[in-house]
């Protein structure tokens, strides 16, 4: 079971690490989309959100402060991004609405999974500790 949990941590946390890296790789493109959604200081917001999920995902993978720091970083990213960037109810274009709804629902599921991590006793097995 320890190895299954580790595999799950790698897959779940790896999703956020990869997304965080992509925030920096595609900073200009992400900033344009973010600005289009009305977010002030879009480039800084994208960089900050990328850092949040990069750190949050790494904490989950490594098991270093995963619950209160890692989950907090992930939730601080997911809640505002889900509501502001994937507000499908505002989309006029049917394909855009579908795309944003899929991303909205994905983020809600990811947020729920992060909350479930709070129920797992600390320290996690096969983890680095501070």
C-alpha positions in Angstrom: 0.0 0.0 0.0 2.9 2.4 0.7 4.1 2.1 -2.9 0.6 2.6 -4.3 0.2 5.8 -2.2 3.7 6.9 -3.4 2.6 6.3 -7.0 -0.6 8.2 -6.5 1.4 11.1 -4.9 3.8 11.1 -7.9 0.9 11.2 -10.4 -1.1 13.8 -8.5 1.8 16.0 -7.5 3.4 15.5 -10.9 0.3 17.0 -12.6 0.9 20.2 -10.6 4.7 20.3 -11.1 4.2 19.9 -14.8 1.5 22.5 -14.9 3.8 24.9 -12.9 6.7 24.4 -15.3 4.3 25.1 -18.2 3.3 28.4 -16.6 6.9 29.5 -16.9 7.5 28.0 -20.3 4.4 29.6 -21.8 4.3 32.7 -19.6 3.5 35.1 -22.4 0.7 33.1 -23.8 -0.8 32.4 -20.3 -0.5 36.1 -19.4 -2.4 37.1 -22.5 -5.3 34.7 -21.7 -5.2 35.8 -18.1 -5.3 39.5 -19.0 -8.2 38.7 -21.4 -10.1 37.4 -18.4 -9.6 40.7 -16.6 -6.9 39.7 -14.1 -4.7 42.6 -13.2 -0.9 42.2 -13.5 -1.5 39.1 -15.5 2.2 38.2 -16.0 2.9 38.4 -12.3 -0.3 36.4 -11.5 0.7 33.7 -13.9 4.2 33.5 -12.4 2.9 33.4 -8.9 0.3 30.8 -9.7 2.9 28.7 -11.4 5.1 28.9 -8.4 2.2 27.9 -6.1 1.5 24.7 -8.0 5.1 23.9 -8.6 5.8 24.0 -4.8 2.5 22.4 -3.9 3.0 19.5 -6.3 6.6 19.0 -5.1 5.5 18.9 -1.5 2.9 16.2 -2.3 5.4 14.1 -4.3 8.2 14.4 -1.7 6.0 14.3 1.4 7.7 17.4 2.8 5.1 19.5 4.6 2.5 18.1 2.2 -0.7 18.7 4.1 -0.7 22.3 5.4 1.9 23.7 3.0 1.5 21.6 -0.2 -2.3 21.4 -0.1 -2.6 25.0 0.9 -0.5 26.0 -2.2 -2.6 23.8 -4.4 -5.9 25.1 -3.0 -4.7 28.8 -3.2 -4.2 28.1 -6.9 -7.3 26.1 -7.7 -10.0 28.1 -6.0 -9.5 31.5 -7.7 -8.3 30.0 -11.0 -11.3 27.8 -11.3 -13.7 30.6 -10.6 -12.0 33.3 -12.6 -10.4 31.6 -15.5 -12.8 28.8 -16.2 -16.1 30.6 -15.7 -17.9 28.6 -18.4 -21.2 30.3 -17.5 -19.9 33.5 -19.1 -18.8 31.9 -22.4 -20.9 32.8 -25.5 -19.3 30.4 -27.9 -20.6 26.8 -27.4 -17.2 25.2 -27.9 -15.5 27.7 -25.6 -18.2 26.9 -23.0 -17.6 23.2 -23.2 -13.8 23.7 -23.0 -14.1 25.9 -19.9 -16.7 23.6 -18.3 -14.4 20.6 -18.6 -11.5 22.6 -17.1 -13.8 23.9 -14.3 -15.0 20.4 -13.4 -11.4 19.0 -13.6 -10.2 21.7 -11.2 -13.1 21.0 -8.8 -12.1 17.3 -8.8 -8.4 18.2 -8.2 -9.4 20.5 -5.3 -11.5 17.7 -3.8 -8.5 15.3 -4.1 -6.3 17.8 -2.4 -8.8 18.1 0.5 -8.8 14.3 0.9 -5.0 14.5 1.5 -5.8 16.4 4.7 -7.3 13.2 6.1 -4.2 11.1 5.8 -2.2 10.9 9.0 1.3 12.4 9.1 4.1 11.7 8.4 3.4 9.9 5.1 5.4 6.7 4.5 8.2 6.9 1.9 8.5 10.7 2.5 11.2 13.1 3.1 10.8 15.0 6.3 12.0 18.4 7.4 
